[in-house]
Structures are given as structure tokens and as C-alpha cells.
């Protein structure tokens, strides 16, 4: 049972483009900031703040989720203390920050959600670009 699990985990990590999350994070930050400027200028600074807070929160959530998944799918012994710490950051801290941003600060939820979905949009576009350009095909 353990050997089968190790083989599945190794195959999964080997087939995954480990650089994808780094490229998504970098592109999301750069283009998110570029898009925040016209949003602030034409729509309003509060909406631009919500946009920026949304994608920043989404990227932080993605990083913590990646850390949790990597710890759970670890090939060797699991660091339970680090896993508990990652879960302790994800749930109370990140979701508490959302409550503060939306309820206390009064950021527009629609713009926050638009920012939240931005890294996912970037990831889909990057994946579709790789498919279109056939970068993952082996010759």
C-alpha cells in the first residue's frame, strides 16, 4: 500500500509543471497592479483597493494551500507541526482578514471577488497558452 502511494505521488509531482505557480504568482502581481491603476482612476480608489486586496488574498491563500498539499502528499514522514501551523494560518488568519476587509473596512465585495478570481484567470490563460503553443508535447 505504501509503495503504491509513493509511486502515485512521485508520478503526480513529476508530471506537474512545478514552475506554473511561480509564473502565475508573478504575472498576477504585475498585471494586477497594472490593472489597479485604471480601476482607481476611472472607477474609484475603494474599488481598486478591493481589487488589489482580492488578488493579494487569493495569492496568499494559494501559497498556504500549496504548502498544505505538499505536506500531506510528502513522500517521507510528515511534519505534523508545520502542517498544523499552515492550517492555523489558513483558517483563522486568512478568513479573518476577509471578514475585516469586507465587513469592517467596507470594501466592495464585487471588486474583491473580481480580484480574488484574477490569479485563477491568469492560471487558466497560461494553461490554455501552453496547450495552444503545444509546449507540453513530447516529440
C-alpha contacts under 8 A as a table, 3 or more apart, distances in Angstrom:
res1	aa1	res2	aa2	distance
1	X	4	X	5.29
1	X	5	X	6.32
2	X	5	X	5.06
2	X	6	X	6.20
3	X	6	X	5.08
3	X	7	X	6.26
4	X	7	X	5.17
4	X	8	X	6.23
5	X	8	X	5.16
5	X	9	X	6.11
6	X	9	X	5.14
6	X	10	X	6.00
6	X	75	X	6.00
7	X	10	X	5.12
7	X	11	X	6.06
8	X	11	X	5.17
8	X	12	X	6.06
9	X	12	X	5.08
9	X	13	X	6.18
9	X	73	X	6.64
9	X	74	X	7.94
9	X	75	X	7.07
10	X	13	X	5.33
10	X	14	X	5.98
10	X	75	X	7.74
11	X	14	X	5.09
11	X	15	X	6.08
12	X	15	X	5.36
12	X	16	X	6.27
13	X	16	X	5.20
13	X	18	X	7.72
14	X	17	X	7.78
17	X	20	X	5.53
18	X	21	X	6.82
18	X	22	X	7.98
19	X	22	X	5.40
19	X	23	X	6.35
20	X	23	X	5.18
20	X	24	X	6.06
20	X	123	X	7.89
21	X	24	X	5.00
21	X	25	X	6.02
22	X	25	X	5.13
22	X	26	X	6.18
23	X	26	X	5.16
23	X	27	X	6.04
24	X	27	X	5.26
24	X	28	X	5.84
24	X	119	X	6.61
24	X	122	X	6.22
24	X	123	X	5.70
24	X	126	X	7.64
25	X	28	X	5.17
25	X	29	X	6.18
25	X	59	X	6.70
25	X	119	X	7.15
26	X	29	X	5.34
26	X	30	X	6.28
27	X	30	X	5.25
27	X	31	X	5.88
27	X	32	X	7.89
27	X	122	X	7.30
28	X	31	X	5.45
28	X	32	X	5.43
28	X	55	X	7.62
28	X	118	X	6.91
28	X	119	X	5.50
28	X	122	X	6.46
29	X	32	X	5.06
29	X	33	X	6.09
29	X	55	X	7.95
29	X	56	X	7.83
30	X	33	X	5.42
30	X	34	X	6.29
31	X	34	X	4.86
31	X	35	X	6.02
32	X	35	X	5.17
32	X	36	X	6.12
32	X	52	X	6.87
32	X	55	X	7.34
32	X	115	X	7.91
32	X	118	X	7.62
33	X	36	X	4.99
33	X	37	X	6.80
33	X	52	X	7.19
34	X	37	X	5.79
34	X	38	X	7.73
35	X	38	X	5.88
35	X	39	X	6.44
36	X	39	X	5.06
36	X	40	X	6.01
36	X	48	X	5.24
36	X	49	X	7.79
36	X	51	X	6.94
36	X	52	X	6.71
37	X	40	X	5.21
37	X	41	X	6.15
37	X	48	X	7.41
38	X	41	X	4.88
38	X	42	X	5.76
38	X	43	X	7.71
39	X	42	X	5.45
39	X	43	X	5.22
39	X	44	X	6.38
39	X	45	X	7.43
39	X	47	X	7.01
39	X	48	X	5.40
40	X	43	X	5.63
40	X	44	X	4.47
40	X	45	X	4.40
40	X	46	X	7.49
40	X	47	X	6.82
40	X	48	X	4.93
40	X	49	X	7.94
41	X	44	X	6.08
41	X	45	X	7.25
43	X	47	X	6.87
43	X	48	X	7.83
44	X	47	X	5.49
44	X	48	X	6.39
45	X	48	X	4.97
45	X	49	X	6.00
46	X	49	X	5.03
46	X	50	X	6.20
46	X	107	X	6.52
46	X	108	X	7.42
47	X	50	X	5.02
47	X	51	X	6.11
47	X	107	X	7.12
47	X	108	X	6.30
47	X	111	X	5.81
47	X	112	X	7.86
48	X	51	X	4.93
48	X	52	X	6.12
48	X	111	X	7.60
49	X	52	X	5.15
49	X	53	X	5.98
49	X	107	X	7.53
50	X	53	X	5.03
50	X	54	X	5.94
50	X	107	X	5.43
50	X	108	X	6.22
50	X	109	X	7.48
50	X	111	X	5.51
50	X	112	X	4.60
50	X	115	X	7.21
51	X	54	X	5.17
51	X	55	X	6.51
51	X	111	X	5.13
51	X	112	X	4.98
51	X	113	X	7.57
51	X	114	X	6.40
51	X	115	X	4.32
51	X	116	X	7.53
52	X	55	X	5.51
52	X	56	X	6.05
52	X	112	X	7.63
52	X	115	X	6.16
53	X	56	X	5.12
53	X	57	X	5.93
53	X	112	X	6.61
53	X	115	X	7.05
53	X	116	X	7.97
54	X	57	X	5.22
54	X	58	X	6.12
54	X	111	X	7.59
54	X	112	X	4.49
54	X	113	X	6.17
54	X	114	X	7.09
54	X	115	X	4.22
54	X	116	X	4.23
54	X	117	X	7.83
55	X	58	X	4.88
55	X	59	X	6.10
55	X	112	X	7.73
55	X	114	X	7.99
55	X	115	X	4.36
55	X	116	X	4.49
55	X	117	X	7.01
55	X	118	X	6.03
55	X	119	X	6.56
56	X	59	X	5.21
56	X	60	X	6.24
56	X	115	X	7.88
56	X	116	X	7.62
57	X	60	X	5.07
57	X	61	X	6.05
57	X	94	X	7.47
57	X	116	X	6.89
58	X	61	X	5.03
58	X	62	X	6.05
58	X	115	X	7.88
58	X	116	X	5.13
58	X	117	X	7.48
58	X	119	X	7.04
59	X	62	X	4.94
59	X	63	X	6.18
59	X	119	X	6.95
60	X	63	X	5.13
60	X	64	X	6.30
61	X	64	X	5.20
61	X	65	X	6.00
61	X	90	X	6.90
61	X	94	X	7.14
62	X	65	X	5.06
62	X	66	X	6.00
63	X	66	X	5.11
63	X	67	X	6.22
64	X	67	X	5.01
64	X	68	X	6.25
64	X	86	X	6.39
64	X	89	X	7.82
64	X	90	X	6.39
65	X	68	X	5.07
65	X	69	X	6.14
65	X	90	X	7.75
66	X	69	X	5.16
66	X	70	X	6.02
67	X	70	X	5.17
67	X	71	X	6.21
67	X	86	X	7.17
68	X	71	X	5.17
68	X	72	X	6.19
68	X	83	X	6.13
68	X	86	X	6.36
68	X	87	X	7.26
69	X	72	X	5.08
69	X	73	X	6.02
70	X	73	X	5.24
70	X	74	X	5.87
71	X	74	X	5.13
71	X	78	X	6.32
71	X	79	X	7.04
71	X	83	X	6.39
72	X	78	X	6.99
72	X	83	X	7.81
74	X	77	X	7.04
74	X	78	X	6.30
79	X	82	X	5.51
79	X	83	X	6.31
80	X	83	X	4.95
80	X	84	X	6.04
81	X	84	X	5.15
81	X	85	X	6.18
82	X	85	X	4.97
82	X	86	X	6.15
83	X	86	X	5.12
83	X	87	X	6.25
84	X	87	X	5.11
84	X	88	X	5.99
85	X	88	X	4.84
85	X	89	X	6.21
86	X	89	X	5.13
86	X	90	X	6.14
87	X	90	X	5.04
87	X	91	X	6.21
88	X	91	X	5.92
88	X	92	X	6.37
88	X	93	X	7.42
89	X	92	X	6.21
89	X	93	X	5.21
89	X	94	X	6.65
90	X	93	X	5.94
90	X	94	X	5.25
90	X	95	X	7.15
91	X	94	X	5.82
91	X	95	X	5.60
91	X	96	X	7.66
92	X	95	X	5.66
92	X	96	X	5.50
93	X	96	X	5.11
93	X	97	X	6.08
94	X	97	X	5.08
94	X	98	X	6.54
95	X	98	X	5.04
95	X	99	X	6.45
96	X	99	X	5.09
96	X	100	X	6.31
97	X	100	X	5.07
97	X	101	X	6.10
98	X	101	X	5.08
98	X	102	X	6.06
99	X	102	X	5.40
99	X	103	X	5.48
99	X	104	X	7.10
100	X	103	X	5.51
100	X	104	X	4.84
100	X	105	X	6.19
101	X	104	X	6.04
101	X	105	X	5.07
101	X	106	X	6.43
101	X	107	X	5.97
102	X	105	X	5.92
102	X	106	X	4.95
102	X	107	X	5.04
102	X	108	X	6.94
102	X	109	X	6.43
103	X	106	X	5.32
103	X	107	X	7.61
107	X	111	X	7.95
107	X	112	X	7.16
108	X	111	X	5.57
108	X	112	X	6.25
109	X	112	X	4.91
109	X	113	X	6.02
110	X	113	X	5.20
110	X	114	X	6.22
111	X	114	X	4.90
111	X	115	X	6.21
112	X	115	X	5.14
112	X	116	X	6.04
113	X	116	X	4.75
113	X	117	X	6.14
114	X	117	X	5.31
114	X	118	X	6.36
115	X	118	X	5.09
115	X	119	X	7.92
116	X	119	X	7.02
117	X	120	X	5.35
117	X	121	X	6.29
118	X	121	X	5.07
118	X	122	X	6.23
119	X	122	X	4.96
119	X	123	X	6.11
120	X	123	X	5.01
120	X	124	X	6.20
121	X	124	X	5.19
121	X	125	X	6.15
122	X	125	X	5.14
122	X	126	X	6.07
123	X	126	X	5.13
123	X	127	X	6.11
124	X	127	X	5.09
124	X	128	X	6.06
125	X	128	X	5.08
125	X	129	X	6.01
126	X	129	X	5.04
126	X	130	X	6.28
127	X	130	X	5.11
127	X	131	X	6.29
128	X	131	X	5.00
128	X	132	X	6.01
129	X	132	X	5.01
129	X	133	X	5.97
130	X	133	X	5.18
130	X	134	X	5.74
130	X	135	X	5.27
130	X	136	X	6.86
131	X	134	X	4.89
131	X	135	X	6.63
131	X	136	X	7.19
132	X	135	X	7.99
134	X	137	X	5.69
